[in-house]
Amino acid sequence: MRQSWIAALLLVALLVGFRFISAAGTLPNFSPLPALLLCSLVFFRGAKAWLLPLGAWALTDPLVSLVQGYDVVGPHHLSLLVGLSASVGLGLFLRRHPGALPVLGGSLAAAGLFYFLTNTVSFLGDPLYAKNLTGFIQAQWTGPESLGPTWPFLRNLVAANLLFSALFLAARRSWTPEVATSAAPAMPRR
C-alpha cells in the first residue's frame, strides 16, 4: 500500500514539473493535466479519482497562470474547463475498457478534443479572430498573425498525453499487485 502512494506521488511530482516547463514556454502545451485526469478517472474509484488530478491542478494553476502572464483567475479558465470536461467524459467512458490500447486511444482523443474545444472557446471570445469560417480555421490551425500557428500546441498536447498516459500505465503496473495466474494446487485424492 505504501509503495502505491510513493509511485503516485512521484508521478504527480513529474507531472507538476512538466506543467511548469510547459508554462515557461519551453514546450508550449506539453501539459500532463488532461492525461492525468483521464487516467485517474479510468483507474481510480471514489475520491482518489478526483483528488489526484484536482490537487495537482489546484497546486500548479495559480503559478502557471502567473508564469504565462494570465490572471490567477480569469477568462482563460473557461476554455480550460471546457477542454478538461472532454477528458472527464472520456475517462468515465473508458472505465469499462481500462486496457492499455483503449487508454492510449482515449488519451489521443482527449488531446484532440481538448485542443478543438479550447480553440473554439478562444475563437468565440478572443477579438483577434474574425467571427467567420476563416477566423475559425485560424483559431484551429494557423493562429493569429501576431502570435503564429496553433498547430504546434496540438502536436505537443498529443505527445504529452500519449507520454504521460503511457507513464501512468507503467506506474500503475508497479503499484498493482500481481494476480496469481495459476489455480490453487489440487488436493490429492484418497
Z-matrix of the N, CA and C atoms (Angstrom, degrees):
N
C 1 1.457
C 2 1.533 1 110.42
N 3 1.331 2 115.84 1 -42.53
C 4 1.458 3 119.75 2 -178.87
C 5 1.523 4 110.94 3 -63.07
N 6 1.351 5 116.68 4 -38.25
C 7 1.453 6 120.37 5 179.52
C 8 1.522 7 111.77 6 -63.79
N 9 1.332 8 118.08 7 -33.79
C 10 1.459 9 119.90 8 -178.90
C 11 1.523 10 110.32 9 -65.52
N 12 1.325 11 118.20 10 -39.07
C 13 1.463 12 119.92 11 178.81
C 14 1.519 13 111.64 12 -71.52
N 15 1.331 14 116.85 13 -34.77
C 16 1.461 15 120.29 14 177.50
C 17 1.529 16 109.32 15 -64.32
N 18 1.337 17 117.47 16 -46.02
C 19 1.468 18 120.70 17 178.57
C 20 1.522 19 110.54 18 -62.70
N 21 1.321 20 117.44 19 -41.87
C 22 1.471 21 120.82 20 -179.90
C 23 1.529 22 110.62 21 -65.07
N 24 1.335 23 117.41 22 -42.00
C 25 1.464 24 120.49 23 -179.92
C 26 1.534 25 111.57 24 -67.77
N 27 1.327 26 117.10 25 -38.73
C 28 1.464 27 120.04 26 176.12
C 29 1.529 28 110.83 27 -63.93
N 30 1.316 29 116.00 28 -39.79
C 31 1.456 30 120.01 29 177.80
C 32 1.520 31 111.02 30 -63.87
N 33 1.329 32 116.75 31 -44.33
C 34 1.466 33 120.51 32 178.80
C 35 1.525 34 110.35 33 -63.45
N 36 1.335 35 118.05 34 -40.91
C 37 1.465 36 120.41 35 178.07
C 38 1.532 37 110.96 36 -61.08
N 39 1.321 38 116.91 37 -41.64
C 40 1.459 39 121.03 38 177.18
C 41 1.524 40 110.58 39 -63.04
N 42 1.313 41 116.53 40 -43.87
C 43 1.456 42 120.93 41 -179.27
C 44 1.524 43 111.78 42 -65.76
N 45 1.332 44 116.85 43 -41.12
C 46 1.465 45 120.83 44 178.55
C 47 1.533 46 109.69 45 -63.72
N 48 1.325 47 116.69 46 -42.22
C 49 1.464 48 120.10 47 178.28
C 50 1.520 49 111.89 48 -59.32
N 51 1.312 50 116.67 49 -43.19
C 52 1.462 51 119.88 50 179.34
C 53 1.523 52 111.95 51 -69.99
N 54 1.312 53 118.19 52 -28.43
C 55 1.472 54 118.83 53 175.52
C 56 1.523 55 110.03 54 -62.99
N 57 1.335 56 116.86 55 -39.46
C 58 1.463 57 120.02 56 179.71
C 59 1.530 58 111.66 57 -72.72
N 60 1.325 59 117.46 58 -35.58
C 61 1.459 60 120.12 59 175.69
C 62 1.528 61 109.33 60 -62.65
N 63 1.329 62 116.18 61 -42.68
C 64 1.468 63 121.26 62 177.77
C 65 1.523 64 111.07 63 -62.91
N 66 1.320 65 116.40 64 -43.86
C 67 1.469 66 120.70 65 -177.73
C 68 1.522 67 111.51 66 -65.52
N 69 1.312 68 117.21 67 -32.61
C 70 1.463 69 120.61 68 -178.74
C 71 1.523 70 111.99 69 -72.83
N 72 1.331 71 117.02 70 -7.83
C 73 1.456 72 120.49 71 177.05
C 74 1.510 73 114.59 72 91.71
N 75 1.334 74 116.94 73 -0.70
C 76 1.458 75 120.22 74 179.24
C 77 1.527 76 110.09 75 -64.48
N 78 1.321 77 115.78 76 -46.57
C 79 1.467 78 122.39 77 175.84
C 80 1.520 79 107.16 78 -131.20
N 81 1.327 80 118.41 79 82.37
C 82 1.460 81 119.47 80 -174.67
C 83 1.523 82 112.34 81 -58.71
N 84 1.317 83 114.26 82 131.05
C 85 1.462 84 124.39 83 178.02
C 86 1.523 85 112.89 84 66.55
N 87 1.320 86 118.54 85 19.89
C 88 1.457 87 122.46 86 173.35
C 89 1.525 88 106.05 87 -86.30
N 90 1.325 89 114.31 88 65.41
C 91 1.458 90 120.89 89 -171.79
C 92 1.521 91 111.24 90 -104.35
N 93 1.310 92 117.09 91 133.34
C 94 1.455 93 121.39 92 179.39
C 95 1.528 94 113.61 93 -85.17
N 96 1.317 95 118.21 94 -6.38
C 97 1.462 96 120.29 95 -171.96
C 98 1.526 97 113.73 96 -59.77
N 99 1.337 98 121.21 97 -47.50
C 100 1.466 99 118.37 98 178.53
C 101 1.534 100 112.62 99 -61.19
N 102 1.319 101 118.11 100 -38.32
C 103 1.469 102 120.85 101 178.73
C 104 1.525 103 110.91 102 -67.03
N 105 1.320 104 117.18 103 -41.10
C 106 1.463 105 120.77 104 178.64
C 107 1.526 106 110.48 105 -62.83
N 108 1.311 107 116.38 106 -43.91
C 109 1.462 108 120.35 107 179.32
C 110 1.527 109 110.32 108 -63.68
N 111 1.308 110 117.30 109 -47.63
C 112 1.463 111 121.39 110 -179.81
C 113 1.525 112 110.95 111 -59.53
N 114 1.321 113 117.89 112 -51.66
C 115 1.469 114 121.55 113 -176.72
C 116 1.520 115 112.30 114 -67.25
N 117 1.312 116 118.26 115 -36.87
C 118 1.465 117 120.60 116 177.65
C 119 1.521 118 110.56 117 -62.18
N 120 1.319 119 116.47 118 -42.42
C 121 1.458 120 119.87 119 -179.51
C 122 1.526 121 112.00 120 -70.69
N 123 1.331 122 117.13 121 -30.88
C 124 1.466 123 120.10 122 178.69
C 125 1.523 124 110.86 123 -72.60
N 126 1.334 125 117.87 124 -45.29
C 127 1.453 126 120.76 125 -167.83
C 128 1.523 127 116.10 126 -100.98
N 129 1.310 128 118.35 127 -19.59
C 130 1.459 129 119.93 128 -178.90
C 131 1.516 130 109.83 129 -107.86
N 132 1.299 131 115.52 130 158.98
C 133 1.459 132 121.71 131 176.59
C 134 1.523 133 108.25 132 -124.21
N 135 1.304 134 114.99 133 158.93
C 136 1.455 135 120.52 134 176.30
C 137 1.518 136 112.48 135 68.49
N 138 1.321 137 114.26 136 -149.28
C 139 1.465 138 120.84 137 -174.69
C 140 1.522 139 112.81 138 -62.67
N 141 1.329 140 117.39 139 -33.95
C 142 1.464 141 120.70 140 -177.98
C 143 1.537 142 111.38 141 -60.20
N 144 1.333 143 116.71 142 -33.38
C 145 1.465 144 120.54 143 -179.31
C 146 1.525 145 111.55 144 -62.57
N 147 1.323 146 116.41 145 -30.48
C 148 1.467 147 120.59 146 -177.81
C 149 1.523 148 112.20 147 -102.00
N 150 1.332 149 117.68 148 -34.03
C 151 1.465 150 121.10 149 -175.30
C 152 1.528 151 113.14 150 -65.10
N 153 1.310 152 117.16 151 -40.39
C 154 1.461 153 120.35 152 -177.49
C 155 1.534 154 111.18 153 -61.94
N 156 1.345 155 119.94 154 -55.66
C 157 1.467 156 117.91 155 -178.94
C 158 1.519 157 113.63 156 -71.53
N 159 1.327 158 117.69 157 -38.01
C 160 1.465 159 118.96 158 -179.62
C 161 1.523 160 111.45 159 -69.45
N 162 1.317 161 116.87 160 -34.61
C 163 1.467 162 120.69 161 176.09
C 164 1.524 163 111.02 162 -65.07
N 165 1.345 164 116.23 163 -44.93
C 166 1.473 165 119.69 164 177.71
C 167 1.523 166 110.30 165 -61.80
N 168 1.338 167 116.42 166 -41.62
C 169 1.466 168 119.75 167 179.89
C 170 1.528 169 111.06 168 -66.60
N 171 1.327 170 117.36 169 -45.40
C 172 1.467 171 120.90 170 -178.02
C 173 1.530 172 111.50 171 -63.68
N 174 1.330 173 116.78 172 -35.34
C 175 1.464 174 120.21 173 179.75
C 176 1.525 175 112.49 174 -72.98
N 177 1.316 176 116.78 175 -34.93
C 178 1.451 177 119.28 176 -172.17
C 179 1.523 178 114.63 177 -99.88
N 180 1.318 179 118.44 178 -28.89
C 181 1.458 180 120.38 179 -170.94
C 182 1.527 181 114.56 180 -59.79
N 183 1.324 182 119.97 181 -44.72
C 184 1.475 183 117.59 182 179.87
C 185 1.528 184 112.66 183 -59.08
N 186 1.328 185 116.76 184 -42.66
C 187 1.470 186 119.54 185 -179.43
C 188 1.529 187 111.43 186 -71.85
N 189 1.328 188 116.40 187 -39.19
C 190 1.463 189 120.05 188 178.24
C 191 1.529 190 109.69 189 -62.63
N 192 1.333 191 116.89 190 -42.04
C 193 1.467 192 120.45 191 178.71
C 194 1.525 193 110.93 192 -60.53
N 195 1.326 194 117.12 193 -43.32
C 196 1.460 195 120.53 194 179.50
C 197 1.527 196 111.78 195 -65.59
N 198 1.345 197 116.98 196 -42.03
C 199 1.468 198 121.02 197 179.14
C 200 1.522 199 110.29 198 -61.32
N 201 1.341 200 116.81 199 -37.20
C 202 1.464 201 120.75 200 -178.37
C 203 1.530 202 112.59 201 -83.68
N 204 1.322 203 117.65 202 -2.92
C 205 1.456 204 120.72 203 177.60
C 206 1.515 205 114.68 204 86.58
N 207 1.324 206 117.20 205 15.64
C 208 1.462 207 121.58 206 178.36
C 209 1.522 208 109.51 207 -98.45
N 210 1.335 209 115.42 208 162.41
C 211 1.462 210 119.69 209 170.61
C 212 1.523 211 108.12 210 -67.19
N 213 1.339 212 116.21 211 153.98
C 214 1.463 213 120.33 212 179.36
C 215 1.528 214 109.96 213 -59.91
N 216 1.299 215 117.60 214 -37.54
C 217 1.461 216 122.63 215 172.76
C 218 1.521 217 106.16 216 -128.23
N 219 1.319 218 116.36 217 123.12
C 220 1.458 219 118.47 218 -177.35
C 221 1.509 220 112.53 219 -161.70
N 222 1.319 221 116.36 220 -174.44
C 223 1.463 222 121.20 221 -177.36
C 224 1.533 223 113.72 222 -61.53
N 225 1.331 224 117.36 223 -25.76
C 226 1.464 225 119.30 224 179.46
C 227 1.526 226 112.02 225 -62.93
N 228 1.333 227 116.74 226 -21.47
C 229 1.468 228 119.70 227 178.56
C 230 1.521 229 111.98 228 -68.17
N 231 1.328 230 117.74 229 -27.64
C 232 1.461 231 120.20 230 178.56
C 233 1.528 232 110.20 231 -61.70
N 234 1.324 233 117.13 232 -48.12
C 235 1.467 234 118.83 233 -179.70
C 236 1.532 235 110.60 234 -66.58
N 237 1.320 236 117.67 235 -36.68
C 238 1.464 237 120.94 236 177.24
C 239 1.524 238 110.78 237 -62.27
N 240 1.321 239 117.35 238 -45.55
C 241 1.464 240 120.43 239 -179.28
C 242 1.522 241 111.61 240 -67.07
N 243 1.319 242 117.48 241 -38.38
C 244 1.461 243 120.49 242 176.86
C 245 1.530 244 109.55 243 -63.56
N 246 1.316 245 117.06 244 -45.60
C 247 1.463 246 120.93 245 179.83
C 248 1.521 247 112.93 246 -64.67
N 249 1.338 248 116.97 247 -42.15
C 250 1.459 249 119.93 248 -179.88
C 251 1.529 250 112.00 249 -69.10
N 252 1.335 251 116.55 250 -25.02
C 253 1.467 252 118.84 251 177.86
C 254 1.528 253 110.43 252 -62.25
N 255 1.327 254 117.82 253 -30.72
C 256 1.464 255 120.88 254 175.85
C 257 1.528 256 110.24 255 -63.78
N 258 1.335 257 117.16 256 -41.12
C 259 1.464 258 120.46 257 177.64
C 260 1.519 259 110.89 258 -65.17
N 261 1.322 260 117.18 259 -37.44
C 262 1.465 261 120.81 260 177.89
C 263 1.523 262 109.71 261 -62.46
N 264 1.325 263 116.51 262 -49.46
C 265 1.460 264 119.94 263 -179.31
C 266 1.513 265 112.53 264 -60.19
N 267 1.322 266 116.93 265 -45.47
C 268 1.465 267 120.33 266 179.09
C 269 1.526 268 111.33 267 -65.93
N 270 1.330 269 117.05 268 -40.04
C 271 1.463 270 120.41 269 178.96
C 272 1.516 271 112.00 270 -62.04
N 273 1.322 272 116.86 271 -43.44
C 274 1.467 273 120.12 272 178.76
C 275 1.528 274 111.16 273 -66.77
N 276 1.331 275 116.90 274 -36.75
C 277 1.465 276 120.65 275 177.23
C 278 1.530 277 110.84 276 -66.78
N 279 1.327 278 117.25 277 -41.86
C 280 1.468 279 121.51 278 -175.11
C 281 1.525 280 113.53 279 -75.28
N 282 1.313 281 118.51 280 -7.51
C 283 1.474 282 119.81 281 176.78
C 284 1.523 283 110.73 282 -55.57
N 285 1.326 284 116.66 283 -31.49
C 286 1.467 285 120.57 284 -179.24
C 287 1.524 286 111.58 285 -77.13
N 288 1.337 287 117.56 286 -14.76
C 289 1.465 288 122.39 287 -177.02
C 290 1.532 289 109.29 288 -135.45
N 291 1.337 290 117.46 289 69.14
C 292 1.475 291 119.12 290 -171.59
C 293 1.526 292 115.81 291 -82.73
N 294 1.307 293 119.04 292 18.89
C 295 1.459 294 120.90 293 179.35
C 296 1.520 295 112.24 294 -72.12
N 297 1.325 296 115.21 295 169.18
C 298 1.465 297 120.84 296 -176.02
C 299 1.535 298 112.07 297 -63.39
N 300 1.326 299 118.22 298 -46.29
C 301 1.468 300 119.45 299 -177.93
C 302 1.523 301 112.87 300 -65.33
N 303 1.351 302 119.32 301 -45.50
C 304 1.471 303 117.95 302 176.20
C 305 1.531 304 112.49 303 -61.56
N 306 1.326 305 117.20 304 -38.02
C 307 1.470 306 119.63 305 -179.68
C 308 1.523 307 110.59 306 -67.38
N 309 1.324 308 117.70 307 -43.81
C 310 1.465 309 119.66 308 178.87
C 311 1.531 310 111.12 309 -67.19
N 312 1.335 311 117.47 310 -38.61
C 313 1.462 312 120.16 311 174.76
C 314 1.520 313 111.76 312 -64.91
N 315 1.338 314 116.17 313 -41.30
C 316 1.460 315 120.66 314 176.64
C 317 1.518 316 111.88 315 -64.70
N 318 1.314 317 115.53 316 -35.43
C 319 1.463 318 120.58 317 177.66
C 320 1.523 319 110.78 318 -65.21
N 321 1.317 320 116.26 319 -41.23
C 322 1.463 321 121.08 320 176.34
C 323 1.532 322 110.48 321 -64.04
N 324 1.337 323 116.24 322 -44.46
C 325 1.472 324 120.56 323 178.01
C 326 1.530 325 110.92 324 -64.10
N 327 1.328 326 117.19 325 -40.04
C 328 1.470 327 120.85 326 179.27
C 329 1.524 328 110.84 327 -62.43
N 330 1.331 329 116.45 328 -40.09
C 331 1.472 330 119.79 329 177.95
C 332 1.523 331 110.61 330 -62.78
N 333 1.326 332 116.25 331 -46.30
C 334 1.461 333 119.98 332 179.58
C 335 1.524 334 112.27 333 -62.78
N 336 1.324 335 116.52 334 -44.51
C 337 1.468 336 119.97 335 178.91
C 338 1.522 337 111.85 336 -66.12
N 339 1.337 338 116.74 337 -42.13
C 340 1.459 339 120.51 338 178.83
C 341 1.531 340 109.68 339 -58.55
N 342 1.314 341 116.25 340 -48.22
C 343 1.466 342 121.69 341 -179.40
C 344 1.521 343 110.84 342 -61.17
N 345 1.334 344 116.63 343 -50.43
C 346 1.460 345 120.81 344 -177.88
C 347 1.531 346 111.22 345 -61.79
N 348 1.330 347 117.14 346 -45.48
C 349 1.468 348 120.00 347 -177.12
C 350 1.528 349 112.15 348 -69.02
N 351 1.331 350 117.54 349 -43.55
C 352 1.464 351 118.76 350 -179.38
C 353 1.530 352 110.96 351 -66.95
N 354 1.324 353 117.31 352 -36.97
C 355 1.462 354 119.32 353 177.78
C 356 1.524 355 111.70 354 -71.86
N 357 1.325 356 117.30 355 -30.43
C 358 1.463 357 120.07 356 175.26
C 359 1.522 358 110.60 357 -67.05
N 360 1.326 359 116.81 358 -42.20
C 361 1.474 360 120.03 359 177.00
C 362 1.528 361 109.57 360 -63.28
N 363 1.337 362 117.12 361 -40.57
C 364 1.470 363 120.09 362 176.80
C 365 1.530 364 110.88 363 -62.27
N 366 1.314 365 116.88 364 -43.36
C 367 1.462 366 121.15 365 177.80
C 368 1.526 367 110.92 366 -57.91
N 369 1.319 368 116.22 367 -44.29
C 370 1.465 369 120.24 368 -177.36
C 371 1.525 370 112.77 369 -69.74
N 372 1.342 371 117.07 370 -33.95
C 373 1.462 372 119.05 371 -172.91
C 374 1.516 373 116.70 372 -107.54
N 375 1.313 374 118.10 373 -15.77
C 376 1.463 375 120.70 374 -174.66
C 377 1.525 376 109.85 375 -93.58
N 378 1.327 377 117.40 376 125.24
C 379 1.470 378 119.71 377 -179.61
C 380 1.536 379 113.90 378 -68.85
N 381 1.331 380 118.15 379 -8.92
C 382 1.466 381 120.40 380 177.08
C 383 1.524 382 112.30 381 -67.25
N 384 1.339 383 116.56 382 -21.44
C 385 1.459 384 120.25 383 -176.46
C 386 1.520 385 110.88 384 -104.15
N 387 1.344 386 115.85 385 129.71
C 388 1.465 387 120.64 386 173.00
C 389 1.528 388 107.64 387 -65.67
N 390 1.294 389 117.14 388 142.03
C 391 1.464 390 121.41 389 -176.35
C 392 1.530 391 109.83 390 -88.20
N 393 1.334 392 114.75 391 64.93
C 394 1.456 393 122.23 392 176.43
C 395 1.528 394 107.15 393 -148.40
N 396 1.335 395 116.59 394 -176.38
C 397 1.460 396 120.70 395 -177.62
C 398 1.529 397 111.75 396 -61.03
N 399 1.313 398 117.21 397 -38.74
C 400 1.467 399 121.08 398 178.74
C 401 1.527 400 110.33 399 -62.22
N 402 1.326 401 117.59 400 -43.42
C 403 1.459 402 121.52 401 177.72
C 404 1.515 403 112.33 402 -64.43
N 405 1.344 404 116.55 403 -37.69
C 406 1.463 405 120.70 404 178.41
C 407 1.528 406 110.61 405 -65.41
N 408 1.326 407 116.55 406 -44.84
C 409 1.470 408 120.35 407 177.96
C 410 1.526 409 110.13 408 -63.71
N 411 1.316 410 115.42 409 -39.31
C 412 1.458 411 119.66 410 177.39
C 413 1.527 412 110.57 411 -61.05
N 414 1.321 413 117.65 412 -42.34
C 415 1.467 414 121.01 413 178.69
C 416 1.524 415 111.61 414 -65.48
N 417 1.320 416 116.64 415 -34.55
C 418 1.464 417 120.52 416 -176.29
C 419 1.528 418 113.48 417 -84.33
N 420 1.343 419 118.41 418 -23.09
C 421 1.462 420 117.65 419 -172.20
C 422 1.524 421 114.38 420 -138.44
N 423 1.327 422 117.24 421 -57.59
C 424 1.465 423 118.74 422 -171.00
C 425 1.521 424 113.42 423 -87.20
N 426 1.325 425 117.99 424 -21.67
C 427 1.454 426 121.16 425 -179.52
C 428 1.514 427 112.13 426 72.81
N 429 1.324 428 116.36 427 168.69
C 430 1.467 429 118.82 428 177.50
C 431 1.527 430 109.58 429 -69.26
N 432 1.318 431 116.17 430 148.71
C 433 1.465 432 120.67 431 -177.39
C 434 1.522 433 111.96 432 -55.95
N 435 1.320 434 116.90 433 -35.37
C 436 1.468 435 120.30 434 -177.31
C 437 1.528 436 113.46 435 -72.43
N 438 1.329 437 117.72 436 -20.87
C 439 1.464 438 120.27 437 -175.85
C 440 1.525 439 114.56 438 -113.44
N 441 1.319 440 117.86 439 -18.51
C 442 1.459 441 120.22 440 -179.89
C 443 1.515 442 112.35 441 94.09
N 444 1.330 443 115.62 442 -178.73
C 445 1.461 444 120.50 443 -172.56
C 446 1.525 445 113.50 444 -67.35
N 447 1.330 446 114.30 445 153.86
C 448 1.464 447 120.03 446 177.95
C 449 1.521 448 111.80 447 -97.52
N 450 1.338 449 117.98 448 -16.11
C 451 1.461 450 119.64 449 -176.17
C 452 1.536 451 114.06 450 -59.91
N 453 1.353 452 121.26 451 -30.31
C 454 1.471 453 117.96 452 176.08
C 455 1.534 454 112.71 453 -61.13
N 456 1.326 455 116.48 454 -28.10
C 457 1.461 456 118.69 455 176.82
C 458 1.527 457 110.34 456 -65.66
N 459 1.336 458 116.48 457 -39.29
C 460 1.466 459 120.41 458 177.15
C 461 1.521 460 110.05 459 -64.47
N 462 1.318 461 116.77 460 -47.30
C 463 1.471 462 120.96 461 179.00
C 464 1.524 463 110.89 462 -55.62
N 465 1.348 464 116.62 463 -47.32
C 466 1.455 465 120.47 464 -177.92
C 467 1.519 466 111.98 465 -68.61
N 468 1.325 467 117.11 466 -36.67
C 469 1.464 468 120.33 467 179.12
C 470 1.520 469 110.90 468 -68.30
N 471 1.334 470 117.89 469 -41.20
C 472 1.468 471 120.73 470 176.89
C 473 1.524 472 109.75 471 -61.75
N 474 1.330 473 117.26 472 -46.55
C 475 1.468 474 120.98 473 179.50
C 476 1.523 475 110.82 474 -61.33
N 477 1.336 476 117.12 475 -44.25
C 478 1.467 477 120.59 476 -179.42
C 479 1.521 478 110.99 477 -65.51
N 480 1.328 479 117.52 478 -45.51
C 481 1.462 480 119.69 479 -179.25
C 482 1.524 481 111.47 480 -61.10
N 483 1.322 482 116.84 481 -45.10
C 484 1.464 483 119.15 482 179.47
C 485 1.522 484 111.42 483 -65.47
N 486 1.334 485 117.08 484 -44.09
C 487 1.461 486 120.47 485 179.83
C 488 1.531 487 111.60 486 -62.62
N 489 1.337 488 116.57 487 -49.63
C 490 1.462 489 118.66 488 -175.23
C 491 1.523 490 112.30 489 -73.80
N 492 1.315 491 117.69 490 -29.63
C 493 1.469 492 118.77 491 173.94
C 494 1.525 493 109.82 492 -67.47
N 495 1.338 494 116.97 493 -40.82
C 496 1.463 495 120.51 494 176.96
C 497 1.529 496 110.86 495 -63.51
N 498 1.327 497 117.07 496 -41.64
C 499 1.474 498 120.02 497 176.60
C 500 1.523 499 110.92 498 -63.02
N 501 1.325 500 116.44 499 -40.80
C 502 1.460 501 120.46 500 178.48
C 503 1.526 502 110.01 501 -62.91
N 504 1.332 503 116.92 502 -43.37
C 505 1.464 504 120.36 503 177.88
C 506 1.532 505 110.90 504 -61.55
N 507 1.340 506 116.58 505 -42.48
C 508 1.467 507 120.11 506 178.86
C 509 1.523 508 111.34 507 -66.71
N 510 1.325 509 117.26 508 -42.56
C 511 1.464 510 120.24 509 178.75
C 512 1.516 511 110.62 510 -65.56
N 513 1.306 512 116.42 511 -37.86
C 514 1.465 513 120.57 512 179.61
C 515 1.521 514 109.95 513 -60.93
N 516 1.316 515 116.75 514 -40.66
C 517 1.476 516 119.54 515 177.82
C 518 1.524 517 110.98 516 -60.88
N 519 1.336 518 117.23 517 -33.65
C 520 1.456 519 119.90 518 -177.44
C 521 1.522 520 112.46 519 -75.45
N 522 1.340 521 117.77 520 -23.73
C 523 1.460 522 117.37 521 -179.93
C 524 1.520 523 113.64 522 -107.08
N 525 1.346 524 117.58 523 1.87
C 526 1.451 525 121.15 524 176.20
C 527 1.513 526 108.17 525 -97.50
N 528 1.336 527 117.55 526 125.07
C 529 1.460 528 118.74 527 -179.71
C 530 1.528 529 110.67 528 -64.62
N 531 1.325 530 115.38 529 145.39
C 532 1.456 531 120.79 530 177.51
C 533 1.519 532 109.00 531 -66.55
N 534 1.318 533 115.93 532 139.07
C 535 1.454 534 121.11 533 176.51
C 536 1.517 535 106.93 534 -93.61
N 537 1.322 536 115.58 535 133.66
C 538 1.457 537 119.90 536 -179.62
C 539 1.521 538 109.04 537 -61.36
N 540 1.328 539 115.91 538 129.71
C 541 1.458 540 119.45 539 -177.09
C 542 1.514 541 111.98 540 -92.35
N 543 1.291 542 117.55 541 -18.94
C 544 1.465 543 119.00 542 179.57
C 545 1.514 544 109.70 543 -104.80
N 546 1.300 545 114.60 544 150.25
C 547 1.474 546 119.79 545 179.68
C 548 1.519 547 108.27 546 -73.64
N 549 1.308 548 115.17 547 164.59
C 550 1.476 549 120.51 548 177.40
C 551 1.512 550 108.77 549 -60.42
N 552 1.340 551 117.18 550 146.60
C 553 1.474 552 118.87 551 -179.19
C 554 1.526 553 110.54 552 -59.39
N 555 1.311 554 114.24 553 142.32
C 556 1.467 555 119.63 554 -179.21
C 557 1.521 556 109.53 555 -70.19
N 558 1.302 557 114.44 556 144.46
C 559 1.469 558 120.21 557 177.30
C 560 1.518 559 108.51 558 -76.66
N 561 1.320 560 117.45 559 136.56
C 562 1.474 561 118.97 560 178.97
C 563 1.524 562 110.61 561 -64.27
N 564 1.336 563 116.66 562 144.42
C 565 1.462 564 121.25 563 178.02
C 566 1.508 565 109.02 564 -82.89
N 567 1.337 566 115.36 565 148.07
C 568 1.467 567 120.64 566 177.96
C 569 1.468 568 110.98 567 -109.15
